[in-house]
Amino acid sequence: MKVVAVHSQKGGVGKTSITLNLAHEAMTYGFETLVIDLDAQGSATFLLGQGNAPKLRAKDWLNDQIDWNQFIEATPYDGVFILPARKGLRKLDRLMSDAVSDKHLKQLLRSLKSQFDLVLLDCPPGINTVTEQAYRAANLVLVPLTPTPLCLQSYADLADFTRDIKTDPNRIAPFFNRVNQRLALHRQCLKTFAAGQDSPPLGWVRSTTLMEQMAVNKRAVTDSHPEHPVARDLSELWKAIVRRLDLHH
């Protein structure tokens, strides 16, 4: 089982829409996939959740005897499941900070290892104990960036965080989302980022209203518009992840 965390210190970069499209791509490749919604806003739960599972309380995350399967739901996509976020998840950071163990997320994932090929962690924005556990548990951390100066600065701050918690830099994979190459600012930010990095970003996904429409139709763009250029961008991003993780059955 491989674990991919999708996280950005800055909100509004399309983190959840990327997660949903990656889950759909995983389905097309036949991977049993679990999306864990760690964000109290519950955007991934809104897009994929069916509301059939019992409500998961924040304190349940600290129970190492819990049966996680009772909280996992099927989604509209075959082979894709979700551990939904509930309102109480906003308390999770405090509870994890106060707890003795810092391996609650790792324990959850260990208990599900035989059931899934891939786990996608949809992390909350910002930096806290929850995201720190996600970084420690993940084989790869995808960092979506928009090509703006503020987003590039947030990535520099994130780099400091990864050094502080001694994360292997090879597990951090930035990529660009909502790219409009007709904008001079976007082109300049892409150039600035490339000049300051030892390796190129994992990929980039163009800007399109189709990604925003996912909140209405609750379908991945790779599902609803598979021939659209942005679907090809997402497919290439997925293939880069597969290669990076050596993901196979």
TIDOLUM-672239 format. One record per residue (C-alpha): x, y, z. Coordinates in steps of 0.05 Angstrom, whole numbers, padded with zeros to 5 digits. Example, Ala and Ser with C-alpha at 12.3 -4.5 7.8 and 13.67 -1.06 7.14 Angstrom:
<atoms>
@px:00246; py:-00090; pz:00156
@px:00273; py:-00021; pz:00143
</atoms>
This chain:
<atoms>
@px:00000; py:00000; pz:00000
@px:00025; py:00069; pz:-00019
@px:00004; py:00133; pz:00017
@px:00000; py:00200; pz:-00018
@px:-00015; py:00263; pz:00022
@px:-00042; py:00323; pz:-00015
@px:-00025; py:00386; pz:00024
@px:-00013; py:00460; pz:00016
@px:00002; py:00511; pz:00069
@px:-00042; py:00559; pz:00029
@px:-00116; py:00547; pz:00018
@px:-00153; py:00556; pz:-00047
@px:-00103; py:00519; pz:-00091
@px:-00149; py:00463; pz:-00114
@px:-00124; py:00410; pz:-00066
@px:-00189; py:00371; pz:-00061
@px:-00206; py:00374; pz:-00135
@px:-00137; py:00344; pz:-00150
@px:-00150; py:00289; pz:-00099
@px:-00216; py:00270; pz:-00131
@px:-00186; py:00267; pz:-00200
@px:-00128; py:00224; pz:-00176
@px:-00177; py:00177; pz:-00142
@px:-00214; py:00169; pz:-00208
@px:-00149; py:00156; pz:-00245
@px:-00131; py:00103; pz:-00194
@px:-00198; py:00070; pz:-00207
@px:-00184; py:00067; pz:-00281
@px:-00119; py:00031; pz:-00266
@px:-00154; py:-00018; pz:-00221
@px:-00124; py:00004; pz:-00155
@px:-00166; py:-00004; pz:-00092
@px:-00163; py:00067; pz:-00065
@px:-00182; py:00100; pz:00001
@px:-00190; py:00176; pz:00007
@px:-00182; py:00200; pz:00079
@px:-00212; py:00269; pz:00088
@px:-00170; py:00302; pz:00142
@px:-00198; py:00372; pz:00129
@px:-00254; py:00394; pz:00176
@px:-00285; py:00432; pz:00118
@px:-00302; py:00364; pz:00089
@px:-00296; py:00382; pz:00015
@px:-00275; py:00312; pz:-00005
@px:-00332; py:00284; pz:00036
@px:-00380; py:00330; pz:00001
@px:-00356; py:00307; pz:-00068
@px:-00349; py:00232; pz:-00054
@px:-00386; py:00215; pz:00011
@px:-00453; py:00180; pz:00012
@px:-00470; py:00193; pz:00085
@px:-00480; py:00119; pz:00100
@px:-00427; py:00107; pz:00153
@px:-00432; py:00123; pz:00228
@px:-00405; py:00190; pz:00248
@px:-00331; py:00189; pz:00265
@px:-00314; py:00229; pz:00328
@px:-00248; py:00265; pz:00334
@px:-00230; py:00224; pz:00396
@px:-00240; py:00160; pz:00357
@px:-00175; py:00175; pz:00320
@px:-00137; py:00163; pz:00385
@px:-00168; py:00095; pz:00397
@px:-00119; py:00042; pz:00373
@px:-00171; py:-00013; pz:00381
@px:-00223; py:00017; pz:00334
@px:-00250; py:-00018; pz:00272
@px:-00240; py:00035; pz:00219
@px:-00282; py:-00004; pz:00168
@px:-00346; py:00016; pz:00203
@px:-00332; py:00089; pz:00184
@px:-00309; py:00077; pz:00112
@px:-00360; py:00089; pz:00057
@px:-00364; py:00068; pz:-00015
@px:-00364; py:00125; pz:-00067
@px:-00396; py:00131; pz:-00136
@px:-00331; py:00104; pz:-00165
@px:-00320; py:00029; pz:-00161
@px:-00259; py:00012; pz:-00119
@px:-00255; py:00081; pz:-00089
@px:-00274; py:00090; pz:-00016
@px:-00274; py:00148; pz:00033
@px:-00263; py:00158; pz:00107
@px:-00306; py:00220; pz:00113
@px:-00292; py:00283; pz:00153
@px:-00342; py:00303; pz:00206
@px:-00351; py:00371; pz:00240
@px:-00316; py:00346; pz:00302
@px:-00252; py:00338; pz:00262
@px:-00234; py:00410; pz:00279
@px:-00217; py:00384; pz:00349
@px:-00169; py:00333; pz:00321
@px:-00107; py:00377; pz:00320
@px:-00114; py:00394; pz:00394
@px:-00128; py:00321; pz:00413
@px:-00068; py:00296; pz:00374
@px:-00024; py:00351; pz:00404
@px:-00044; py:00331; pz:00475
@px:-00037; py:00256; pz:00463
@px:00025; py:00217; pz:00483
@px:00033; py:00181; pz:00416
@px:00047; py:00217; pz:00350
@px:00032; py:00156; pz:00308
@px:-00044; py:00154; pz:00306
@px:-00048; py:00163; pz:00231
@px:00006; py:00111; pz:00219
@px:-00033; py:00062; pz:00263
@px:-00096; py:00073; pz:00223
@px:-00060; py:00061; pz:00157
@px:-00025; py:-00001; pz:00184
@px:-00092; py:-00031; pz:00201
@px:-00117; py:-00021; pz:00130
@px:-00054; py:-00043; pz:00094
@px:-00083; py:-00108; pz:00067
@px:-00146; py:-00075; pz:00039
@px:-00121; py:-00018; pz:-00005
@px:-00068; py:-00007; pz:-00058
@px:-00068; py:00068; pz:-00050
@px:-00089; py:00118; pz:00004
@px:-00099; py:00192; pz:-00012
@px:-00096; py:00239; pz:00048
@px:-00134; py:00303; pz:00035
@px:-00100; py:00347; pz:00086
@px:-00124; py:00413; pz:00117
@px:-00087; py:00476; pz:00095
@px:-00035; py:00505; pz:00142
@px:00013; py:00469; pz:00187
@px:-00009; py:00432; pz:00250
@px:-00003; py:00365; pz:00285
@px:-00050; py:00332; pz:00236
@px:-00009; py:00352; pz:00175
@px:00055; py:00333; pz:00211
@px:00028; py:00263; pz:00221
@px:00007; py:00260; pz:00148
@px:00077; py:00279; pz:00126
@px:00107; py:00225; pz:00170
@px:00059; py:00172; pz:00144
@px:00062; py:00188; pz:00070
@px:00106; py:00157; pz:00017
@px:00096; py:00220; pz:-00024
@px:00070; py:00290; pz:-00007
@px:00038; py:00326; pz:-00066
@px:00041; py:00401; pz:-00058
@px:-00005; py:00438; pz:-00106
@px:00018; py:00509; pz:-00121
@px:-00014; py:00564; pz:-00161
@px:00036; py:00607; pz:-00200
@px:00032; py:00669; pz:-00156
@px:00084; py:00702; pz:-00111
@px:00045; py:00688; pz:-00048
@px:00040; py:00614; pz:-00064
@px:00114; py:00610; pz:-00079
@px:00128; py:00643; pz:-00011
@px:00083; py:00593; pz:00023
@px:00123; py:00537; pz:-00008
@px:00187; py:00566; pz:00019
@px:00156; py:00566; pz:00088
@px:00134; py:00494; pz:00077
@px:00205; py:00475; pz:00060
@px:00226; py:00501; pz:00128
@px:00173; py:00458; pz:00161
@px:00195; py:00395; pz:00125
@px:00266; py:00407; pz:00148
@px:00243; py:00418; pz:00220
@px:00207; py:00350; pz:00222
@px:00264; py:00317; pz:00183
@px:00222; py:00296; pz:00123
@px:00261; py:00265; pz:00066
@px:00261; py:00320; pz:00013
@px:00253; py:00266; pz:-00041
@px:00183; py:00252; pz:-00014
@px:00160; py:00324; pz:-00027
@px:00131; py:00333; pz:-00097
@px:00107; py:00403; pz:-00116
@px:00066; py:00414; pz:-00178
@px:00028; py:00473; pz:-00207
@px:-00047; py:00478; pz:-00212
@px:-00093; py:00529; pz:-00244
@px:-00039; py:00551; pz:-00293
@px:-00056; py:00603; pz:-00346
@px:00005; py:00610; pz:-00390
@px:-00025; py:00671; pz:-00424
@px:-00013; py:00710; pz:-00360
@px:00055; py:00741; pz:-00354
@px:00053; py:00734; pz:-00278
@px:00042; py:00659; pz:-00284
@px:00098; py:00650; pz:-00334
@px:00146; py:00690; pz:-00290
@px:00128; py:00651; pz:-00228
@px:00139; py:00585; pz:-00264
@px:00207; py:00610; pz:-00286
@px:00225; py:00635; pz:-00217
@px:00205; py:00569; pz:-00185
@px:00245; py:00528; pz:-00235
@px:00307; py:00571; pz:-00223
@px:00305; py:00559; pz:-00148
@px:00295; py:00484; pz:-00148
@px:00342; py:00426; pz:-00158
@px:00289; py:00387; pz:-00196
@px:00228; py:00407; pz:-00237
@px:00157; py:00404; pz:-00210
@px:00121; py:00338; pz:-00218
@px:00075; py:00370; pz:-00270
@px:00024; py:00425; pz:-00281
@px:-00051; py:00429; pz:-00291
@px:-00082; py:00484; pz:-00332
@px:-00135; py:00531; pz:-00307
@px:-00206; py:00515; pz:-00328
@px:-00276; py:00525; pz:-00301
@px:-00287; py:00450; pz:-00307
@px:-00249; py:00441; pz:-00243
@px:-00296; py:00489; pz:-00207
@px:-00357; py:00454; pz:-00236
@px:-00338; py:00391; pz:-00198
@px:-00372; py:00422; pz:-00137
@px:-00437; py:00420; pz:-00177
@px:-00434; py:00353; pz:-00215
@px:-00391; py:00316; pz:-00163
@px:-00352; py:00282; pz:-00218
@px:-00278; py:00281; pz:-00233
@px:-00260; py:00320; pz:-00296
@px:-00223; py:00258; pz:-00320
@px:-00292; py:00224; pz:-00317
@px:-00338; py:00279; pz:-00343
@px:-00292; py:00307; pz:-00397
@px:-00239; py:00254; pz:-00411
@px:-00218; py:00286; pz:-00477
@px:-00209; py:00356; pz:-00450
@px:-00136; py:00382; pz:-00446
@px:-00141; py:00389; pz:-00370
@px:-00159; py:00315; pz:-00365
@px:-00095; py:00300; pz:-00402
@px:-00057; py:00344; pz:-00353
@px:-00087; py:00305; pz:-00295
@px:-00072; py:00239; pz:-00329
@px:00001; py:00259; pz:-00338
@px:00005; py:00280; pz:-00265
@px:-00023; py:00212; pz:-00245
@px:00028; py:00175; pz:-00288
@px:00084; py:00216; pz:-00257
@px:00059; py:00194; pz:-00188
@px:00056; py:00121; pz:-00209
@px:00128; py:00125; pz:-00234
@px:00152; py:00162; pz:-00172
@px:00120; py:00111; pz:-00125
@px:00133; py:00050; pz:-00169
@px:00059; py:00036; pz:-00158
@px:00036; py:-00031; pz:-00184
@px:-00010; py:-00089; pz:-00165
</atoms>
